[in-house]
Each structure stands twice: as structure tokens, then as C-alpha cells.
């Protein structure tokens, strides 16, 4: 069989976890997580990380491997997964990867541009400027250094704006200089399966999921990591809102409603991103047999 990476993707709350276990068992494959927050070991509740029982049932990679203070990127994820697959394909003809982190999934399936790793002193300096003065001056610097990317970037996404300026400062070249958007060839076949639900159905699942996370200890987990709230690893839905509660800016009820709302917004962003990819075959999560048949049919093709 041609070495094959099967990617199971979809928005937050759609139902990837249980189906991924079933697919992995069908393939006798481990699971590679493509979730940028499940990488961190201290966030199991808020990231809906696989449980000990689930990881006993199926071997998982790239779950709980990082400290909150560790820097990680889509580029590093690409490197790590390609190295991991090189090893796994010697034992497994087909390997499953699942998650919803858009750039991480694209990094593996399409490759990302070879943008230099940012030196810590440059990153620390620009984030100190951001904390002190906000984004206005950094946006002005980007407009001057790279007017092309300035027109393209989401200027409300401070992480992307800052990263572009980091690259400009470190290299002396515009960020857009490094963006070729050329798809990289991989030495393995890729099958992409997307999970989707009706909007109302997904929203209701997300709301119930947040309520279950609160019952499972999300508040206590957020309290434990609150001293590290400035870290990029905690700039994520579920923690940001509870930090506002700890700061006295919102009631707990308001914070939980914000988590639900922001999770729904993130799910819409995920679907907008995924829908651009014509290589994805879409299924409802309950179409288990249809998904299994589709995978078997794809694997039988040489």
C-alpha cells in the first residue's frame, strides 16, 4: 500500500474525537493530534484533550508534550510531524491525524513557507512594545516595512501582525518576500475527511460542551494557570474569558457565555478556512459506515 496520511478535520465541537478512535482502530493506526493547544500538558480540560482511557485505547502523538512556557509554531509542527511520519510509515501503511488547527493541518498537507525562526530577543522586545503601547505603532511599522502584507493581513489579529514585523526586523526584508504559497510535494498520499453539522446543531453542541467543561473543572484549571496568563499558550478561548472573571471585569456567568460565543465564532472561522480546500470530502459525524467505506475505497486505489 502507498504510505497514506488520513486527515480527519472539522470545527471545534463537531465530534472528531470518538470517530478518530474508531478510524484508528479500523486502521490499526496511532493518532497524531493536530491541535495547537492540546500540545500543552497543563490544559487537558479546556483543550478537550484525549483522556487517559482514550490514549490507552489508541496511541496518541503530540498531546501534552509541551510546557506552557515553550514556544511552538506551525513550522515546527510541520517538521515534527514529517519526522514522525517517516518513522511511523515503516510500521503502519496508513496513519491518522486529527484536529482543527487550520495552519497546523495546512503545514503538514501543503507545507508552509520557509520563514526564519525568530530570535527570542526580537520576539521579547516586540511583545514588550505591544504590552506597553498596543498595536498602533507596530501596525505603522508593518505598513512602512511591508505595504503588500499590510493590505492582506487581518489587522485585528495581533499575533499575525506581530509575527510579520518580527520577520521584517530580523531579516531586513518584507514578510511577503518569504510567502511563496507554493504547495510542497509529500512522499506519501493524503486523504482529507471533513466533519460538518448543521449550524444550529453545532452551536448547541458547543454550548453543551462548554457547560460540561465547567463541570469537569475548567474553572479550577484556569486558576492554576492564571499566573501565566501573559503566555501565548494561554491566549485561547476558555482561558481568556475566565481570566477576565478573575480580574473582576466579568461575572462567572458572563465569562461562560463569552466562552460559548467565542467558541462558536471560532468554529465559523474554521469552517470558512476549510471550505476553501477542495481536497476535503465532507461527512456528518454519524455517517460512520460511509466514512469507513470511503477510506477503504481510497486505500484500495494505487
N, C-alpha and C positions, 0 to 999 in steps of 0.2 A: 504494500500500500504506500502511496505517496505520503510523506510526512505531512500531517494536516493539523492546523490550529483551528479549533472551532471556537468562535467568539459568541457568547450569549450576553446580549446587552439590553438596556432599556432604562427608563427613568426610575428614580427613587420610588420605592413602594410598589412597584408593578408586580413583584413576585418572582424575582430571579433566583433567590437562594435555594428554595426547595427544588425547583426544576433543575438547577445546576447540579445538585446532588444526584438526582435521578439520571441525568445525562452522563455524569461522570461514572456512575455505577454501570450504566449500559456500555460505556466505552472501556471500562476498567482503567480509567484515567484519573490522575490527580486534577486539582483545580488551581489555576493561577488567578489570584484576585487582582482586578483592575480597578481598585477603589483607592483613591489618593489619601483617604483618611483612615481606612482600615489598616494601613501600614503601621500606624502608631499604636503601641501596645497599651496605652493608658485610656483608650477611648472605646471600649467594647460596646457600651450601651448606645451612645449617641451616634455611632457609625454603623449600628446593626451588624457588627462583625459576627462571623460564624461562631457558634458556641463550641465548647469543648466536645460535646457529643457529636456535633456535625463534623468537626475536624478529626474526630476518631473514626467516624463513618467513612470519610473521604479525606485523603491527604490534601492539605492546602499549602500553597506557597504565597509569600508576600503578604502575610497577615500578622500584625503585631511584631514587626521586626525592627521598628524604629523607636527611638526616644523622642519625646516632644520637641526637644531642642535640636534634633537632627534636621539638616537641610536636605531636601529631596526635590526632584524635578521630573517632568515628563521625559526629558532627555536621559536622565539616569534610569528611569523605569524602562525605557527602550533598551538600553544597554543591558540591564539586569535580566529582562525577560528573554532577549535574544540568546544570552549566555545560558540561561536556564533551559530554554527550548533545545539548544544544541545538545545538552545533556539528556533531557527527557526523551527526545525522539529516538535515542538509542535503545530505549526500553518500551516506549509507548508509540504506536504508529499515529495515534490521534490524541491530542491534548486539548483540554477545555480551559478557556479563560473567560471569566465573567466579571461584570462590573458596569458602572455607569459614568466613570470619569472620562469625559469626552476626549480630552487631549492625551490621556494615557492610552486609550484604545487606539486613537489615530497614530500615536507614536510607534506602536507595535505594528499595526496593519499597513500604514503608509510611510512611516518614517517622518522624522522632523528634521528641520534644517540644523546644520552643524553650527549652532550658536555657542560662542565661548562660555565656559563656566565662569561665573562672576567671582572675583576675589572678595573674600569676607570684608576687607576694609572698605571697598567700594559699596558693597551692599549695606554695611552698617552705617556708613556716612549718609547715604541717601535716605535710609529709613529714619535716621535721626532728624534729617531735614523735614521729612514727611510728618513725623510726630510733632515737630515744633511749629511748622508753618502751613501744614496741609499740602494740597496737591497743586495749588495755583502756580507756584514758581517752577515746579517740576514739569507741569504741562507746557509752560512757556519755554523751558529748556528743550523739550521734545520738539516743539514747533520749530524752533530755530535749528536744531541739530538734524531733524528728520521730518521735514514737512509732509513727505509722502505718507509715512506711517501715522503721523499726527491726524491726517484726514481719515485714516482707516480704523484706528484703534477706538475701542469703547472708552471714552474719557471718564466714565463713571467707575470703571474697573481699575482701581488704583494699583493693583498688583501688576497688571499688564502695562500700564503707563510707566510705573517704576522700573520694571524689567527692561523696557525699551531704552530708557535713559541710562540704566546701568550698562547696557551693551555699548551705547554711544560713548559713554565716559571711558570705559575700559579699552575700547578698540580705536576710538577716534573716527569710527565710520558709522554711517546711519544704520539703525536697526534693520531697515528694509533691505540693505545691502546683503544681509545674510539669509533673507527669506526667498528661497527659490521655488518653494511649493512643488518640487518635483517628487513624484511618488517613487519610493525606493523599492527595488525588487527584493523579494524574500526567497530563501531556499526551501520554502515549504508552501503548501496550499493553505488558503484561508477561506473558511466558511463563516459567514456572519448571520446570526439569527437574532432578530429584534423582537422584544415583547412589548405589547401595547394593550391598553384597555380604553374603554370609553372615558371621556373626560370626567364625568360625574362619578363613575366607578373608581377611577384612580384617585380623585380628590378625597372621596370617602375613605379609601384605604389609607391614604396618607394621614388623614385626621386620626383615624383609629390607631395607626402605627405610633404617632406621637404620644397619644394617651397611654399606650402600652409601654413606651419607653419611660414615661414618667413613673409608671407603676414599677418598672424594672430597676429604677434607681438613677435615672438621668440627672436629677437634681443633685444627688449626693456625688455623682461622678463629676459634674460641673464644679461643685465646691472644691473637690480635690485638686482640680487643675486650674482653678481661678488665679492662683499666684502667677501662673504662666500665660495669662490672657493675652499678653503682647506678642506671643509667638505666632508665626504664620500657620502652624499646625492647628491652632485653635480659632483661626479666622473662618469659621464654618457654621452653618445653620445648626441650631440646637444649643451651642455653647455661647455664641454672641448674644443671643436673646436672654439667656439665663444670667449672663454677666451683667446685663442691664438691670435685671431684678436685684442682683446682689449689690449693685451700685445705688439702688433706691430710686432708679428712674422709672421703673415699671412695677406693677403688681405681678405676682406669680401668674395670675390668670391672664394678664396681658402678655406676659412673656411666652406662655404656652400657645396662645392664639397667634402670636407672631411667628413662632416656630412652625405652626401649621401653615400659615400663609406663605412664609418664605420657602418652605419645602415644596409647596405647590408651584410657586414661581420658578424654583429651580427645576422641577420636573418639566415644566413647559420649555425652559431653555434647553434642557437635554433633548427633548423631542424635536425641537427646531433644528438642533445640530445634527441629530441622527437622520432626520428626514432628507438631508442633503445627500446622503450616501446611498447611491443606487445599488450597491452590492449587498445591502441588507434585505433578507427575506423576513417578512413580518408575520407574527402569530399572536393569538391570545394565549396567555399562560396556561389556560386549561386545555388547549389543543395538544395535549401531551403526545398522543399517538401520531398525530400529523407531524409534529416536530421530530419524533423518533424516526418516522418513515423518511422525512426529508433528509435527515442526517445520514441514514443508511444509504439512501439513493445517491447522495453526493459522494460518499466514501467509496461506493462501488464504481464510480466513474474514474477512469485512468486518464 
